[in-house]
Amino acid sequence: MGAAMLVVILLIGFIMRAPITTPPLFLGKLATALNVNQSSLGILTTLPLVMFMLLSNFAAKPMAYFGLKKALLMALGTIVTGSLLRLVMTMPTMILGTVLIGIGIAHLNVFMPSMVTAYFPHKIGLYTTMYSFAMIFGNTVFNLITAPVSRVFGWKMMMGILLLTPVIALLGWGMIYRFVDEKIRVDRSKQWQTTKTQSAKLWRNRRAWPFLLTFGGQATLSYTFTAWMPSLMQYHHVSAGNSGLIMACFALIGLPLSIVLPNLLTTATNRVLIVLTIGAGMSGLTASCMLFWQNTSSMLFWMLESFLLGIAIGFFFMTAMTMFAVKTNSPYETARLSGMAQSGGYLMSAFGPSLYGMAFAANPVGNIQNVVYVVLVMLMLISCVLVIKTEKI
């Protein structure tokens, strides 16, 4: 059963980002099929982030009410339903399908750390590595195959593949569903109220806020960098081909980090973890300070910028995701802490790209946005050290 669970965890991780990040790669063709302006489809990338922000704090409630097994089944079913609706190819079904996909993935973001805590309490690092790697790998694979598949078979084939992958994950979980013990047995009426009260207390818990700030800081930097770095490089006359390679480098840095970090984070001493955190923080600060001297089209400069910031963002993301499980005592606590941190973190990140865009429009090489980058990295660094020093929430 352990091998089957591992396969299912990998399948679930594989679909936790790709359904959101893939459609923008053929947005022009999608706009033509829907007979709308391409700019109006920007909402398809915004809606999932809004769902993450609105629902992460409440994602523990279905688990409290139905149990982890059934809640996970429902989340996967929601993603499949949303993917199916997007095949209808009308604007309303495209929006509704994207909303459902965002709802499903918002719950998976919270359920997966709880699943690791519940079923593999002594192998948190290993199994966090598995689903984190699968998440980044899935995103990378879809980025790589979208262009050739669309060229040979058409972009609608990619929409079909985006339906097929969550169906496989749902079938995988369904096949082992009755053989897996429910690790969370609850009294529904009592647990619902308990979870509500405990969630409110968590927001007033000072030890929980560093988790939120660590997650929110890296999410803000990641979304802002992804949204605006290509435009910034274009302003400095970096070629489109080189810009694509640089952004690919940024995306791929997370793969080796997802393999190495979770197990290290669960076995190393606090002193070692603090040293690593400071190192990652210095990497991010170096990248942020480089932007004060950005007036160059050198590929080496922008590749180094991407590499250093990618290390910082990848480190703080993996640390936050791993520590949700390490610093809590039960799957419930893991889900509540993860939900609280992700809800507040995605709220922070929702403002990042738009505020950077305003600063970029006023002055593409202005220092305001660079100072904010430095402040965010410092915030992540300090918050992450506090997370590591926290015994338990």
C-alpha positions as CSV (number, residue, x, y, z in Angstrom):
1,M,0.0,0.0,0.0
2,G,2.9,2.3,0.6
3,A,4.0,2.2,-3.0
4,A,0.4,2.8,-4.2
5,M,0.1,5.8,-1.8
6,L,3.4,7.2,-3.2
7,V,2.1,6.9,-6.8
8,V,-1.1,8.7,-5.8
9,I,0.8,11.5,-4.0
10,L,3.0,12.0,-7.2
11,L,-0.1,12.0,-9.4
12,I,-1.8,14.6,-7.2
13,G,1.3,16.8,-7.0
14,F,1.6,16.6,-10.8
15,I,-1.8,18.5,-11.2
16,M,-1.4,21.1,-8.5
17,R,-0.1,23.8,-10.8
18,A,-0.2,22.8,-14.4
19,P,-4.0,23.3,-14.9
20,I,-3.5,26.9,-14.0
21,T,-0.2,27.7,-15.7
22,T,-0.7,25.9,-19.0
23,P,-3.7,27.7,-20.7
24,P,-1.8,31.1,-20.8
25,L,0.6,29.4,-23.2
26,F,-2.0,29.3,-25.9
27,L,-4.1,32.3,-24.8
28,G,-4.3,33.9,-28.2
29,K,-5.8,30.8,-29.9
30,L,-8.2,30.3,-26.9
31,A,-9.3,34.0,-27.3
32,T,-10.0,33.4,-31.0
33,A,-12.0,30.3,-30.3
34,L,-14.1,32.1,-27.7
35,N,-14.4,35.2,-29.9
36,V,-13.1,37.6,-27.2
37,N,-10.1,39.9,-26.8
38,Q,-7.0,38.2,-25.5
39,S,-6.7,40.8,-22.8
40,S,-10.1,39.7,-21.4
41,L,-8.7,36.3,-20.7
42,G,-6.2,37.6,-18.1
43,I,-9.0,36.7,-15.6
44,L,-8.2,33.0,-16.2
45,T,-4.9,33.4,-14.4
46,T,-6.2,35.7,-11.7
47,L,-9.2,33.6,-10.7
48,P,-7.3,30.6,-9.2
49,L,-5.1,33.0,-7.2
50,V,-8.3,34.6,-5.8
51,M,-9.6,31.2,-4.9
52,F,-6.4,30.4,-3.1
53,M,-6.7,33.7,-1.2
54,L,-10.4,33.3,-0.3
55,L,-10.5,29.5,0.5
56,S,-7.2,28.5,2.0
57,N,-8.2,29.6,5.5
58,F,-11.4,27.5,5.3
59,A,-10.0,24.5,3.6
60,A,-9.6,22.6,6.8
61,K,-13.3,22.6,7.4
62,P,-14.3,20.0,4.7
63,M,-11.6,17.8,6.2
64,A,-13.0,18.2,9.7
65,Y,-16.5,17.5,8.4
66,F,-16.0,14.7,6.0
67,G,-12.6,13.3,6.9
68,L,-9.4,13.5,4.9
69,K,-10.1,10.6,2.5
70,K,-13.5,12.0,1.3
71,A,-12.4,15.6,1.3
72,L,-9.4,14.7,-0.9
73,L,-11.7,12.8,-3.2
74,M,-14.1,15.8,-3.5
75,A,-11.2,18.2,-4.2
76,L,-10.0,15.9,-7.1
77,G,-13.5,15.6,-8.4
78,T,-13.9,19.4,-8.4
79,I,-10.8,19.8,-10.5
80,V,-12.0,17.1,-12.9
81,T,-15.4,18.8,-13.2
82,G,-13.7,22.2,-13.8
83,S,-11.4,20.7,-16.5
84,L,-14.4,19.1,-18.2
85,L,-16.4,22.4,-18.2
86,R,-13.4,24.1,-19.9
87,L,-13.8,21.8,-22.9
88,V,-17.2,23.2,-23.7
89,M,-15.4,26.3,-25.1
90,T,-17.8,29.2,-24.0
91,M,-16.7,32.1,-21.9
92,P,-19.1,31.3,-19.0
93,T,-18.0,27.6,-18.8
94,M,-14.3,28.6,-19.2
95,I,-14.7,31.0,-16.2
96,L,-16.7,28.5,-14.1
97,G,-14.3,25.7,-14.9
98,T,-11.3,27.8,-13.9
99,V,-13.0,28.8,-10.7
100,L,-13.7,25.1,-9.8
101,I,-10.1,24.2,-10.6
102,G,-8.9,27.0,-8.4
103,I,-11.2,25.7,-5.6
104,G,-10.0,22.2,-5.9
105,I,-6.3,23.1,-5.9
106,A,-6.8,25.6,-3.0
107,H,-8.0,22.6,-1.0
108,L,-5.2,20.3,-2.2
109,N,-2.6,23.0,-1.1
110,V,-3.9,22.5,2.4
111,F,-4.7,18.8,2.3
112,M,-1.4,17.6,1.1
113,P,0.7,18.7,4.2
114,S,-2.0,17.1,6.3
115,M,-2.0,13.9,4.3
116,V,1.8,13.6,4.8
117,T,1.4,14.3,8.6
118,A,-1.5,11.8,8.9
119,Y,-0.1,8.8,6.9
120,F,3.7,9.3,7.1
121,P,4.4,11.1,10.4
122,H,8.0,9.7,10.5
123,K,8.8,10.4,6.9
124,I,7.5,14.0,6.5
125,G,10.6,15.2,4.7
126,L,10.6,12.3,2.2
127,Y,6.9,12.6,1.2
128,T,7.0,16.4,1.2
129,T,9.8,16.0,-1.3
130,M,7.7,13.7,-3.4
131,Y,4.7,15.9,-3.9
132,S,6.7,19.1,-4.1
133,F,8.9,17.6,-6.8
134,A,5.9,16.3,-8.7
135,M,4.2,19.7,-8.5
136,I,7.2,21.5,-10.0
137,F,8.0,18.7,-12.5
138,G,4.4,18.6,-13.7
139,N,4.4,22.4,-14.3
140,T,7.7,22.1,-16.2
141,V,6.6,19.1,-18.3
142,F,3.4,21.0,-19.4
143,N,5.5,24.1,-20.2
144,L,7.8,22.0,-22.4
145,I,5.1,19.9,-24.2
146,T,2.5,22.6,-24.9
147,A,4.2,24.1,-27.9
148,P,5.0,20.9,-29.8
149,V,1.7,19.2,-28.9
150,S,-0.3,22.3,-30.0
151,R,1.7,22.5,-33.2
152,V,1.2,18.8,-34.2
153,F,-2.3,18.1,-32.8
154,G,-3.8,21.5,-32.0
155,W,-4.2,23.4,-28.8
156,K,-7.5,21.6,-28.0
157,M,-5.4,18.5,-27.5
158,M,-3.7,20.2,-24.6
159,M,-7.1,21.0,-23.1
160,G,-7.9,17.3,-23.3
161,I,-4.6,16.4,-21.6
162,L,-5.3,18.9,-18.9
163,L,-8.5,16.9,-18.3
164,L,-6.9,13.5,-18.5
165,T,-4.2,14.1,-15.9
166,P,-6.6,15.0,-13.0
167,V,-8.9,12.1,-14.1
168,I,-5.9,9.7,-13.7
169,A,-5.2,11.2,-10.2
170,L,-8.8,10.8,-9.2
171,L,-8.9,7.2,-10.4
172,G,-5.7,6.5,-8.6
173,W,-7.1,7.7,-5.3
174,G,-10.4,6.0,-6.0
175,M,-8.7,2.7,-6.5
176,I,-6.9,2.7,-3.1
177,Y,-9.7,4.6,-1.3
178,R,-11.3,1.7,0.5
179,F,-7.9,0.1,1.4
180,V,-6.6,3.3,3.1
181,D,-7.5,3.8,6.8
182,E,-9.2,7.1,7.6
183,K,-6.7,8.8,9.9
184,I,-9.2,11.5,10.9
185,R,-12.4,10.4,12.5
186,V,-14.6,13.2,13.7
187,D,-17.9,14.1,15.3
188,R,-19.2,16.4,12.6
189,S,-21.3,18.8,14.6
190,K,-18.8,19.2,17.4
191,Q,-15.7,19.2,15.2
192,W,-17.1,21.9,12.9
193,Q,-17.5,24.3,15.8
194,T,-14.2,23.4,17.3
195,T,-12.4,24.0,14.0
196,K,-14.1,27.4,13.7
197,T,-13.0,28.4,17.2
198,Q,-9.4,27.1,16.7
199,S,-9.1,28.9,13.4
200,A,-10.0,32.2,15.0
201,K,-7.4,31.6,17.8
202,L,-4.7,30.8,15.2
203,W,-5.0,34.3,13.6
204,R,-4.3,35.7,17.1
205,N,-1.4,33.4,17.7
206,R,1.9,35.4,17.3
207,R,3.8,32.2,16.6
208,A,1.7,31.5,13.5
209,W,2.3,34.9,11.8
210,P,6.0,34.2,10.8
211,F,4.6,31.2,8.8
212,L,2.3,33.5,7.0
213,L,5.0,36.2,6.3
214,T,7.4,33.6,5.1
215,F,4.9,32.0,2.7
216,G,3.5,35.4,1.7
217,G,6.9,36.9,1.0
218,Q,8.0,34.2,-1.3
219,A,4.7,34.1,-3.1
220,T,4.7,37.9,-3.7
221,L,8.3,37.8,-5.0
222,S,7.5,34.8,-7.2
223,Y,4.4,36.1,-8.8
224,T,5.9,39.6,-9.3
225,F,9.1,38.3,-10.8
226,T,7.2,35.9,-13.1
227,A,4.8,38.7,-14.2
228,W,7.2,41.6,-14.8
229,M,10.8,40.3,-15.2
230,P,10.2,39.5,-19.0
231,S,9.0,43.1,-19.5
232,L,11.9,44.5,-17.5
233,M,14.4,42.5,-19.6
234,Q,12.7,43.6,-22.8
235,Y,13.1,47.2,-21.6
236,H,16.8,46.6,-21.4
237,H,16.8,45.0,-24.9
238,V,17.3,41.4,-23.8
239,S,16.3,39.2,-26.8
240,A,13.0,37.2,-26.5
241,G,15.0,34.0,-26.8
242,N,17.4,34.8,-24.0
243,S,14.5,36.1,-21.9
244,G,12.8,32.7,-22.3
245,L,15.9,30.8,-21.3
246,I,16.3,33.0,-18.2
247,M,12.7,32.5,-17.1
248,A,13.1,28.7,-17.7
249,C,16.2,28.8,-15.5
250,F,14.1,30.5,-12.8
251,A,11.4,27.9,-13.0
252,L,13.7,24.9,-13.0
253,I,15.7,25.9,-9.9
254,G,12.9,24.6,-7.8
255,L,13.4,21.0,-8.9
256,P,16.7,20.3,-7.2
257,L,15.6,22.3,-4.1
258,S,12.4,20.2,-3.9
259,I,14.5,17.0,-3.8
260,V,17.1,18.1,-1.3
261,L,15.4,20.5,1.1
262,P,12.4,18.7,2.8
263,N,14.4,15.8,4.1
264,L,17.2,18.2,5.2
265,L,14.7,20.4,7.0
266,T,13.3,17.5,9.0
267,T,16.7,16.1,10.1
268,A,19.1,19.0,10.5
269,T,19.6,21.0,13.8
270,N,18.1,24.4,14.2
271,R,21.6,25.9,14.0
272,V,22.2,24.4,10.6
273,L,18.7,25.4,9.4
274,I,19.3,29.0,10.5
275,V,22.7,29.1,8.6
276,L,20.9,27.8,5.5
277,T,18.2,30.4,5.9
278,I,20.7,33.2,6.2
279,G,22.4,31.8,3.1
280,A,19.2,31.8,1.1
281,G,18.4,35.3,2.4
282,M,21.8,36.5,1.3
283,S,21.1,35.0,-2.2
284,G,17.8,36.9,-2.3
285,L,19.4,40.2,-1.1
286,T,22.2,40.0,-3.6
287,A,19.6,39.5,-6.4
288,S,17.5,42.4,-5.1
289,C,20.5,44.7,-4.8
290,M,21.7,43.8,-8.3
291,L,18.5,45.5,-9.6
292,F,20.0,48.9,-8.5
293,W,22.6,48.4,-11.3
294,Q,20.3,46.8,-13.9
295,N,21.0,49.0,-16.9
296,T,22.4,46.1,-19.0
297,S,21.3,43.7,-21.7
298,S,23.9,41.1,-20.5
299,M,22.4,37.6,-20.5
300,L,24.9,36.7,-17.7
301,F,23.6,39.5,-15.5
302,W,20.0,38.5,-15.9
303,M,20.7,34.8,-15.6
304,L,22.5,35.4,-12.3
305,E,19.6,37.6,-11.2
306,S,17.1,34.8,-12.0
307,F,19.3,32.1,-10.4
308,L,19.9,33.9,-7.1
309,L,16.3,35.0,-6.6
310,G,15.1,31.5,-7.7
311,I,17.2,29.9,-4.9
312,A,15.8,32.3,-2.3
313,I,12.2,31.9,-3.4
314,G,12.5,28.1,-3.7
315,F,14.2,27.8,-0.3
316,F,11.5,29.8,1.5
317,F,8.7,28.1,-0.3
318,M,9.9,24.6,0.6
319,T,10.7,25.6,4.1
320,A,7.2,27.0,4.7
321,M,5.5,23.9,3.1
322,T,7.6,21.5,5.2
323,M,7.4,23.4,8.5
324,F,3.6,23.3,8.3
325,A,3.8,19.6,9.1
326,V,6.9,19.7,11.3
327,K,5.7,22.4,13.7
328,T,2.3,21.0,14.3
329,N,1.1,17.9,16.3
330,S,-1.8,16.6,14.2
331,P,-3.2,16.7,10.6
332,Y,-5.9,19.2,11.9
333,E,-3.3,21.6,13.2
334,T,-1.3,21.2,10.0
335,A,-4.3,22.0,7.8
336,R,-5.3,25.0,9.9
337,L,-1.8,26.5,10.0
338,S,-1.3,25.8,6.3
339,G,-4.7,27.3,5.5
340,M,-4.1,30.4,7.6
341,A,-0.6,31.0,6.1
342,Q,-1.6,30.4,2.5
343,S,-4.7,32.6,2.8
344,G,-2.8,35.6,4.1
345,G,0.2,34.8,1.9
346,Y,-1.9,34.8,-1.3
347,L,-3.6,38.0,-0.2
348,M,-0.1,39.5,0.0
349,S,0.9,38.1,-3.4
350,A,-2.3,39.3,-5.0
351,F,-1.2,42.9,-4.6
352,G,2.4,42.3,-5.7
353,P,2.2,42.2,-9.5
354,S,-0.3,45.1,-9.8
355,L,1.7,47.4,-7.5
356,Y,4.9,46.6,-9.3
357,G,3.1,47.3,-12.6
358,M,2.1,50.8,-11.3
359,A,5.7,51.4,-10.3
360,F,7.0,50.1,-13.6
361,A,4.7,52.3,-15.6
362,A,5.9,55.3,-13.6
363,N,9.6,54.4,-14.0
364,P,10.7,51.0,-15.3
365,V,14.1,51.4,-13.6
366,G,12.9,53.2,-10.5
367,N,14.3,52.3,-7.1
368,I,11.0,52.1,-5.3
369,Q,10.3,48.5,-6.5
370,N,13.9,47.5,-5.8
371,V,13.7,48.7,-2.2
372,V,10.5,46.7,-1.8
373,Y,12.3,43.6,-3.1
374,V,15.0,44.1,-0.4
375,V,12.4,44.6,2.3
376,L,10.5,41.5,1.3
377,V,13.6,39.4,1.4
378,M,14.5,40.7,4.8
379,L,11.0,40.0,6.0
380,M,11.2,36.4,4.7
381,L,14.6,36.0,6.3
382,I,13.6,37.2,9.8
383,S,10.2,35.4,9.7
384,C,11.8,32.1,8.6
385,V,14.3,32.2,11.4
386,L,11.4,32.7,13.8
387,V,9.6,29.7,12.2
388,I,12.7,27.5,12.7
389,K,13.0,28.6,16.4
390,T,9.3,27.8,17.1
391,E,8.9,24.4,18.8
392,K,5.3,23.8,18.1
393,I,2.2,25.8,17.2
